[in-house]
Amino acid sequence: WEERKEEIELLVRAKLLDHQRYVNSTAQHYGTVMKYELIQVDKMDGGSPADFPYERGDIFFVVHGVPDLSRASYHRYGGTLDCFREGGIHKMRLKKKLPTNDTPFDIVFDPYSQESTEPRYLCIQVDPVSLRQMFRF
C-alpha cells in the first residue's frame, strides 16, 4: 500500500473570468474567491486526480488574499502579478483548501457560495502569463 500525501499542490494556468472586490472590509487580512477557466495543469503533487478533477475549459474557484494589493506587496513570495483583470491569464501555485485546514485570513468573501459547492483552492503564488508565453514551443 502506498501512503497518500494529504496536501495537494498544483501549478496551473487559467483565465480569470470574474474579479471580485470585497468592499467595506474591516479585516486587515481577507481572502476573496475568484472564478477561473482552466487552460492547463502544469504540475500536481500529492493528492489524487480526484482532488483536482478539472479539464481544459472547466470552471474552478480560487481564493486570493487581499486582491487590491500587487502580489509583491501582499507577500514576499506572492508572485509578480500587479493587479487582477478579468480575462487575464495567470500561472498559479495552488493548494486545495481542505475543510480541516485553518484559513490564513480573518474572513473570506465568497460571492459564489450559493452558486457552487465546488472546492476552493488557496493561491500561494500568481504570475501573469503573456500570449507569447502561452504558445511557446
Secondary structure, DSSP 8 states (H G I E B T S, - for coil): -----S--EEEEEEEEEE-----S---SSEEEEEEEEEEEEEEEESS-GGGS---TT-EEEEEEESTTS-HHHH-TTSBS-----TT-EEEEEEEE--TTS--SSSEEE-TTTTT--S-EEEEEEEEE--HHHHT--
